[in-house]
Amino acid sequence: MRLIVNGKEIVLDGEITVLDFLRAKGLQERVVAVEHNRIWLRQEHWSGTALADGDRLEIVHIMAGG
């Protein structure tokens, strides 16, 4: 399956959810936000959102400060 993640194409074998993808990449769930096919996903939907060939993900790190 081909995905576009932050503008770069990657290839994965098999089915995977957004949450599984983040964990496989070592990204901590509490410090990222995810856009799936131009729709921002609430964190509670990550485990139920399966990725498909051609999907686009934008993953951003949440920063706090002031």
N, C-alpha and C positions, 0 to 999 in steps of 0.2 A: 504494500500500500504506500502511495506517495502522499506526503503532507507538506504543506508550506508552513514553517514555524519561524515567526519573526522575519519573514521575507526570504528564508533559505529553504530549499527543498531537502527533505530527508525521506528515507525509505525505511519502512518497518515491515516485519513479517507478522502476520496474524492480526487478530482483533485486539483492541486496547481501548480503555476509557481515558478520558481526560485525566482523571486522578491517577490512574496507572502510569500514564505518560509522565506526569510531573514527578511521581515517585521514582520512576526509572531514570530520570534525568537528575535526581538528587535535589529537586527544588522543594523548599519547605512551603507547605500549603498556606501557612498563616502570613506569609510575606509576599505572595504573588496574587495578581489578578489575571484572569484569562478571558480572552475574546475568542469565540469559536464561530467562524464564518460570519464575522462582523456583528456578532451579538455577544454582549458581555454576559458571562455565565455567573450565576450566584454559586458560591462554594458548595452549597448542598446539592447542586446538580452535577458536579464533576464526576461522581462515581456512577451516575446513570447515563452519562453522555458518551456514547460509543463514537469513536473516530472512524471515518470512512475515507476511501481513496479520494484525493483531491481536496480534502478539508484544509482550511486555513486556521492557524492558531496564532494569536499574538499574546505573548506572556510578558507581563511587566512586573518588576519588583516594586512593592509599595514602600515608599520612604516616608518617614515621619520626622518632623523637626519644626523649628520655628525661629 
